[in-house]
Amino acid sequence: MSSRSPVPEAAPPSDRPRGLTRRRLMHHTLAAAGALAAAGPLSGCASPAAASGASDLSVWDLFQGGDGMLMDDMIEAVSAGPRGFEVKRTILDWGPSYYTKLAMSAAGGRACDVAVLHLSRLAGYAPGGLLDPFDLDLLAEFGVTEKDFAPAVWQRTLHDGVVHAIPLDVHPFIVFYDKEAADTAGLLDSSGELAPMGSPEALLDAGRALAEATGQSGILFGHVTDTAQSWRQFAALYAQTGASFTLPEGGPAQIDIDAAVRVVTFMQQLFDGRTNPNNLDYNGAMAGFIGGRGGMVMLGEWELPTLKKSGIPLGAAPFPQVFDKPAVYTDSHSFVLPRQENPDPARRREAHRYVAEIVKQSLTWASAGHIPAYQPVLARPEYAALDPQSSYARAAQVAVLDPPNWFAGAGSNFQNRMCQPLQSALLGNTTPEKAVRQMVGEADTLLRQPNPVA
C-alpha cells in the first residue's frame, strides 16, 4: 500500500549526518542545484532499516496536482498482490529547493531508496558521486532493458558509460492547434493531422493562414518574463539546423554563431507582433488559445489536461521541423538511486524491481500527456487510442535536451540566462547578432565557474 508523507521540516544541525561538514554540504549543493541553498530535510529521506523489509521503500518525487494523483495510482498498482511494495512517498516542491535537498541527502549518504530527477540535471549529480549506478542485469531480470528506450533519451542516462538514470517519460515542447482553424487554414493532411512544414517560410505562412481562419492571431507563444520558454524554442530550432551547442568544462562555449543568428532571426520573423503576437506571457498565451484568439500555441505537453478541458477541437504535433533535420526540445522525468553510505543489497534489488514495475505502468502516466519512455507501452493499442497523445509520440525519437553540464538543465539559472537575451530580441529591443553574443557571454561566464564536483 502506498502512502504520502508530508514535506519534512529541516533537520537541526545536531541531526545532520556524521561527516557532512558545512564545507562539504555547500560543495555538493552548488554542483547539483546551481546555487548555495539553505538547509533541507535530510532526515525525511533516510531509509528505514533493512529489518523493516526489503519491499518497504522510501521514494522522493516532485509530482503534485494531477501528476501527483496519477503517480499515486501507479504506486497503488505496483503495491497490490503478494509481491507488492510498501512505499513511503515524500512529495517535495518542484524547483531549485528540490534539487538542493536531494543533493544534501545524497552527500550525507542518508538518501531515500529512489528519487525522481530531470534527466537534464544528471550532469550535476552523477559526476560528484551523488548517485549510484543502476545494475542493468538486475533490471533485465525484471523485464527492462536498454532496447526498451529511444536511443536519443537513453544516451543521456550515461555518465562515463554507466547508466545512472531510468527514464519514466519524455516531456517535449510541442504545438497544440485548433483542428477546425487548422482545417480552414489548409494545414491538415489527409488523415486530419497537422501536415509537415518543412521550411521557415511554411511556418510563417501557417501563422498567416491561422490568423485569417481565427480572425485574430495565428500562432501564440508566451515567453515574456518566463525563465525557460524562449530557450525551449531556440534549442529546438537550433538543433534542427544540425549545429551543436556544447558546454565543455572550463569553456569556452561551442556554438555555431551563424546558425544561432539564423534561428533568432527566424524567431523574430515568426513573432513580429502582427500575425503572431510577440508580447505575451505564458498565461496570456494559454488564455488566448483557450479563448479562440489563436489557432496554434507552442507549449509543453504537460498543458494537455488543461487544454482538453477547454472544449477546443484539440490537435497536437511535435514541434514542426522547419530547418534541416527533425529535433524536438524535451526533458525526461527519470528515476535515480541517490547515494547511500552502506546500501543494503536486498533493498537495492527491490529498488530496481520498483523502478521496473513503475515504468511498465506508464500508460497511466500518458493520460496527462507525457510520452512513456518505456517503448513497449507505446506499442499497445490503448496508447494508440489516446488522442492527441499518440500524435506526438514520435518526438521521443528526436529528443534534444539541455547541453550536459552541472549548471544546466530543468529549472536552472542557465535557462534563465539564455532566455533574457532571447526575450529582448523577440520584443525588438536587440538584434539577433547581439542576442547571440550575449548568450555566448552568459554561457562562458558560467563555464568559468569551477565545477565543485570535478
JOFENNOR-V975961 format. One record per pair of residues at least 4 apart in sequence whose C-alpha atoms are under 6 Angstrom apart, sorted by sequence separation. I is the first residue (numbers start at 1). J is the second residue. If there is no record, write none. Layout:
BEGIN
<<I J> <I J>>
END
This chain:
BEGIN
<<11 15> <29 33> <30 34> <63 67> <64 68> <80 84> <94 98> <103 107> <122 126> <126 130> <140 144> <151 155> <158 162> <179 183> <183 187> <188 192> <189 193> <211 215> <231 235> <234 238> <239 243> <261 265> <268 272> <273 277> <280 284> <284 288> <287 291> <289 293> <304 308> <350 354> <366 370> <386 390> <408 412> <419 423> <425 429> <30 35> <63 68> <79 84> <105 110> <106 111> <125 130> <126 131> <139 144> <140 145> <158 163> <182 187> <183 188> <188 193> <197 202> <211 216> <271 276> <273 278> <280 285> <288 293> <289 294> <321 326> <366 371> <378 383> <424 429> <425 430> <30 36> <78 84> <79 85> <105 111> <157 163> <188 194> <189 195> <211 217> <223 229> <247 253> <271 277> <384 390> <408 414> <424 430> <425 431> <157 164> <187 194> <188 195> <211 218> <223 230> <271 278> <402 409> <157 165> <187 195> <210 218> <246 254> <245 254> <319 328> <245 255> <362 372> <207 218> <207 219> <421 435> <369 389> <418 439> <371 393> <106 130> <185 209> <185 210> <185 213> <58 87> <60 89> <62 91> <134 163> <10 40> <11 41> <55 85> <56 86> <57 87> <58 88> <59 89> <60 90> <61 91> <62 92> <133 163> <134 164> <10 41> <55 86> <56 87> <62 93> <133 164> <9 41> <62 94> <181 213> <8 41> <8 44> <59 112> <58 112> <61 115> <58 113> <59 114> <60 115> <61 116> <59 115> <224 280> <218 275> <219 276> <224 281> <217 275> <218 276> <222 280> <223 281> <217 276> <222 281> <223 282> <222 282> <40 101> <33 96> <42 105> <222 285> <305 368> <46 110> <221 285> <46 111> <47 112> <220 285> <304 369> <33 99> <45 111> <46 112> <204 270> <33 100> <45 112> <208 275> <302 369> <301 369> <330 399> <328 398> <329 399> <330 400> <331 401> <29 100> <32 103> <327 398> <328 399> <329 400> <330 401> <316 388> <328 400> <329 401> <315 388> <2 76> <29 103> <317 391> <318 392> <219 294> <317 392> <217 293> <218 294> <221 297> <216 293> <217 294> <218 295> <219 296> <220 297> <221 298> <318 395> <1 79> <219 297> <241 323> <240 323> <241 324> <2 86> <5 89> <240 324> <1 86> <2 87> <3 88> <4 89> <5 90> <7 92> <210 295> <240 325> <3 89> <4 90> <240 326> <240 327> <20 108> <239 327> <17 108> <236 327> <32 124> <236 328> <31 124> <32 125> <236 329> <181 295> <178 295> <177 295> <177 296> <176 296> <176 297> <175 297> <200 322> <175 298> <198 321> <199 322> <174 298> <198 322> <199 323> <174 299> <173 299> <174 300> <173 300> <172 300> <179 313> <178 313> <179 314> <178 314> <179 315> <177 314> <177 315> <176 315> <177 316> <176 316> <175 316> <175 317> <174 318> <175 319> <174 319> <173 329> <172 329> <246 403> <172 330> <268 426> <171 330> <171 331> <170 331> <171 332> <170 332> <169 332> <169 333> <168 333> <168 334> <167 334> <265 432> <166 334> <264 432> <165 334> <166 335> <165 335> <165 336> <261 432> <261 433> <228 415> <231 419> <227 416> <230 419> <168 359> <253 444> <252 444> <251 447> <250 447> <250 448> <171 370> <170 371> <169 371> <169 372> <170 373> <169 373> <132 337> <168 373> <131 337> <132 338> <167 373> <131 338> <132 339> <131 339> <130 339> <119 332> <118 332> <118 333> <119 334> <117 333> <118 334> <117 334> <116 334> <116 335> <115 335> <115 336> <114 336> <114 337> <149 373> <149 374> <148 374> <149 375> <111 338> <148 375> <111 340> <109 339> <110 340> <109 340> <106 338> <109 341> <106 339> <150 397> <152 399> <123 404> <120 402> <123 405> <124 406> <123 406> <121 409> <120 409> <54 346> <54 347> <55 350> <95 411> <128 453> <34 407> <31 406> <31 452> <27 452>>
END
